[in-house]
Amino acid sequence: MSRIVVVEDEPILARLLGRILSGAGHTVTVAGTVADALKTISTVDPHLIILDLVLPDGRGEDVLAELMQSRPASQVLVLSSMTQVATRVGVLEGGAVDFLAKPFANAELLARVHARIRTAAPPLAVPRYLRRAGVEIDVQQRELVSDGRRISLTQREFVLLTHLLQRAPETCTRAELLERVWGTSYDTGTNVVDVCVRRLRSKLSQDQIETVRNVGYRIAI
């Protein structure tokens, strides 16, 4: 049974989400404000957070930003009627693992929830450190270890760098990275992959992520 925190201030929708998710076997806790959300998430330690972006005391983006600082492993599914491309890209780059527009189909919501909960489960017997091609990652802390320094990674940066390392020295196409890191099987028409790669490059001690022209990226060996 998975623990889910729903951050939604509309009582009718919050109750609906609770019924849908609890009916699928999940334990659901609802929070209606930014303050309540952060407190509830800290207490419940959920497997998944469903987050609205419009809240009475602030923005859902503020909750997301705080989570990526304090709990970078958090799985956040944004559920919002604010469907502009800039908004979707912003929350995905900010650390959310998925975005679902309101109004939504119950079946699609459950499918996305179950997919995210499955990917959130850590594999068994994962080593504490992943070392390859001169790059070292603390898997438990989700930090980059470089020249004795520990550099925090956002969830997206961590997943992207881990995937590149595991596939090294092969090249990862943008389509592959969109699917494996962002969980989308279609081209969003945005440059989210390139933006995230640029952020990672700024954190590495040297340019260890190579661009393969018109294809994608790979770790330099």
N, C-alpha and C positions, 0 to 999 in steps of 0.2 A: 504494500500500500504506500503510495507516494504522498508527500506533504506538499500542498500547493497554497501559496498566498495570492489572493486576488486583491489587487489595489484598484478599487472602483468606487466612486462616490455616489453613483446613481443606484438607489436602493433596489429598484425593480430589476435592473440588469445584474446587480451583485447577487441577488437571490437566484436569478436564472442561472448564472454561472455556477453558483454553489450547487444547484440541483443537477446540472449537467455533469459536473465533475465528480460530485459525490456519488451520483448514479453509476459512474464508471469505476467506482472503487477507490477514489482518492479522498484524502482528508483535506478539507478546504477551510482556510481562515481568511476572513475578509477584513480589509483595512480601507478606510475612506479618505484618509488625508496623508500628506507627506510624512508628518510626524508619526502618525499611527503605523504607517507602512514600514518605516525604518525600525521602529520598536518591535513590531510584530515579526518582521523578518529575522531580527536578531534573536528573538525568543524561540521561534518555530524552527529555524534552520531548514527552510524548505528545499525540496528538490527542484521546484520551478516557481517562478514569480510571473504572474500575468499582470501587466502594468498598463493602466490608462495614462494618457499624457496630460489630461486636463483635470486638475484636482483643486479643491477649494482653497488650500493654503500654499499652493506652489505648482510646479510643473513636474510631470513624470520624468522629464529629462534630468531634473535635479536628483530624484531618487536613483535613477540609473547611474549618474555620475558618482554619487556617494557609494553605491554598491560596488562599482568598479574600483574604487579606492580601498574600501574596507573589506569587501568580499569578492575579489576578482573572479572567482570560480562560479559566481551566481549565473544561473540560467534564467534569462529574462525574455519573455515573450510579450512584445508590446501589442496591445489591443486598442485601437484608436480609430476615430472617425477622421482624424487629420491625416489624409492619405497623400498629401503632396510628395513629389519625389524627394525634395530637399529634406522633408521630415523623415521619410523612410530611411534615406541614406544616412542622415544624421544619427538616428538611434542605432542603426546597424553598425556604423563606424564607432559609435560610443560604447558598444559592448553588448547590445541586445543580440540574442541568437535568432530571433524571428520577428516578423511583423505581420499582423492579421488585421484587416480593415473591418470596421463596423459599417453596416450590419454584417453578420457572419452566419455561415451555415454550421449547425451544431456538429455535424459529422466532420467538417473540415477542422473545427476547433479541436475536437478530440484527437483527430489524426495528428495534428501538429503538436499537441501536448504530449502524446505518447511517443512521437518521434524524438522530441527534445529530452524527455525523461530517459529514453533509452541511451541517447548519446551522452547524457550526463553521468551515467554509471561508469566509474573508472574500471579499466581492465584489471584483472588479477595479476599480482606479482609484478607490478610496475616498479622499475628501479627508481631510486631517489633522484639520480642524476642521469641526464641524457647528454652524452658527449659525442660529438662528431664534427669533423672538418674544422677543428679549432673552436667550436662553439659549445658551450656548456649551459644546460638549463637545469635548474632545481625544479623538478616536476611537482613536488609537494607544495612549494611556495610560489610556483609559477613566476620564477625570477630568472633573468639572464645573469650568468656569472661571467664576468669579463675583467681580466687583469686584477683579480682580487676584489672587484666591486660587484655589488648586487644591484641589479637594475630591475625595477618592477615592470611587468608586462601586463597589458590589458588581456582579457580573456581571448579576444580575437587575435591579438599579436601572438599570444602563447600557442594557440591552435595552429595558426599559420606557420610559425617558425618550426613547431614540432613536425608538422606535415612535410615541410621542405626538407628537414633533416632526415626524416625517415625515408624519404624518396631519393635522397642524394645518392649518386651524382646525377640522377635522371632529371629531366626538365618537367616541371609541372605546368600544364597549360592554364590559362585564365579560367576556362570552363571547368576544369577539374577543381581548381581552388575555390571557385564560386560554389560548387556543389559540396565539397568536403569541409570547407571552412565556414561558408555562409549558409549552407543548407538550401541553396536554390539550384534548380536544374535548368534554369534559363538565364540568358544574358539580361541583366537588369538595365543595361544601357548606361551604367555609371562606371566610374573608375575606382570603386571601393577597393579592389585588389591592389591597384597601383598606389593608392593613398596609404594603405596599411603597410605595404612593402617599404615605402619611403620612411614611415615611422620606425620600422624595424631597423632599417639601415642607419638611422640616426643613433640607434642604441648600441649597435655592434661596434667593436673596436676598429674594424676595418670593413671595407666593402666586400662582404662575403656572400651577398646575394647578387647573382649575376642575372642580367636581363638577356633573354634569348629572343632576339628580334622577331616580332610577329607571331611568337609562340607563347612565352610565359616567363617563368623564373626558375632558377635552380641555385643550390648551394655550391659555392666554389670549393673544389677539393684541392 
